[in-house]
Amino acid sequence: MSPAEPDPSPRRRELLEAAYAYALRGGLAELSLRPLAEAVGSSPRVLLYLFGSKDGLIRALLARARADELAGLRRITGAREEPRGLRPVALELWRWLSDDAHRGLLTLWVESYARSLTDPDGPWGGFARATVQDWLTLLAAAQPAASRETGDARAERTLVLAVLRGALLDLLATGDTGRVTAAVHRQLASAEG
């Protein structure tokens, strides 16, 4: 929803939350309106009316997932006056990423990220680029303001993001939390701060 759009109806919000719970369980790749509508207590016609199209529903679900992810990450990075440094923030981020409670959201994130790369003109378009920027912005806030925009600082947070993203893919594929967490800790030991 853009800032110019009016607040969505309570029914739209209710169905979006139900559809989001459905997507967290089963993803979006093979999303079909009829089974989704049945699962959320609606009809395909009502979903199309409220979201404009299937693509509109997917865009709304992606925005909802992104908002959920950012809320979780912002709780970690927090609004502190002094930056805490990349290493402690990255370790807290990893604890959040490796928590089983977030598995559905993160699996949905990976699916959407990949679809954004293979279907840039579809409803996923721009999702990967936007989430990279989201994460880099959060990591930048962990760095000292005076050096945040140096080439070294940008490279350091890009490396931290690459480590976290790669470890997340490994964890989702294998479920081997101990091995992957040990690798993350080892790699982040060299991160500044």
Beta strands, then each sheet from edge to edge (+ up, - down):
end
